[in-house]
Amino acid sequence: MKFLDQAKIYIASGHGGSGSISFRREAHVPFGGPDGGNGGRGGDVIAHCTDGLNTLIDFRYQQHFKARPGDGGKGRDRSGISGQDLILRVPLGTQILDETNNFILADMIKIGQKVTLARGGEGGKGNAFFKTSTNQAPRKYQPGGELEEKWIWLRLKLIADIGLVGLPNAGKSTLLSRITAAKPKIADYPFTTLHPNLGVVNQDNKEFVIADIPGLIEGAHEGSGLGHRFLGHVERCKALLHLVDATSKNIKQDYSTIINEIKAYDKSLSKKKQIVVLTKCDAINSEQINFAKKELKTLKVNNVLGISAVTGENIVKLIRNLQEIVTTNDVINDKLSHKENTNNTWSP
């Protein structure tokens, strides 16, 4: 399945059915009168956050979505059938924005969440509705309500616990394949990963989700390389796992490049908890590893862990460190949620 994290679509609700003008005319029935029924309501366009999806590819080949209109009313007080709602199934983490791509209309962050994007027109009233004691034969009805139509943007931001960042070929995909069941493309050239990959880490019967973000390069915030569009996928992560290639000749520059690009994208993203590790430590000796750590220490980066996805060196230790961060973050969020709910509780 191809990955697509952004799509522009046109949506339109159904217009309401018109009311009916009708009068009862039957043989041997002395009392007639108006019996025009009401029109049916038009269908809504509803976004539904659905489990099992992680791409917007369904909106790549179909961009126009229209709900069914309501049927018109009929005689004998028969109301029109309401139009069926149109359900748009979107993955968890999808943001829905207006046509300008600036204003967020909805943020789908819970499985099962539903948001009405366009309301169907109300059904018009038939002439039976307007009958009164002083107007017993009204020739009046209402047309159906107008539909709503608009262009909207769908933007997917994957929801993961840990986001993997680093320069191209820093070993992100290799690490993901080592600690999860994911099978990203791995090769010895830059930009092997062209779209984010998700994997689930399971250690000691505890699970968390990790996202591999395509490599950044200097100038990504200006559109260089793959640009920074994929950084949106780590906005929701609880922490960032920053991979630095231990075999590089410019350790400090490699680290600073990623930090600068993250800051240029969003300063709040740079304030997230960050774990820095040196990768490919199996390819160099201990002296070179210590030198790389000292280089990072000059940038005030301490407690750097050296790992090797090939030999498994320090992999378990890294996973447990990540688990501790995820668990701590969950506890803090639970406390904040409980405090918020308590503050919102009203008592007489």
Secondary structure, 3 states (H helix, E strand, C coil): CCCCCEEEEEEECCCCCCCCCCEECCCCCCCCEECCCCCCCCCCEEEEECCCCCCCHHHCCCCEEECCCCCCCECCCECCCCCCCEEEEECCCEEEECCCCCCEEEEECCCCCEEEEECCCCCCCCHHHHCCCCCCCCCCCCCCCCCCEEEEEEEECCCCCEEEEECCCCCHHHHHHHHCCCCCCCCCCCCCCCCCEEEEEEECCEEEEEEECCCCCCCHHHCCCCCCHHHHHHCCCCEEEEEEECCCCCHHHHHHHHHHHHHHHCCCHHHCEEEEEEECHHHCCHHHHHHHHHHHHCCCCCCCEECCCCCCCCHHHHHHHHHHHHHHHHHHHHHHHHHHHHHCCCCC
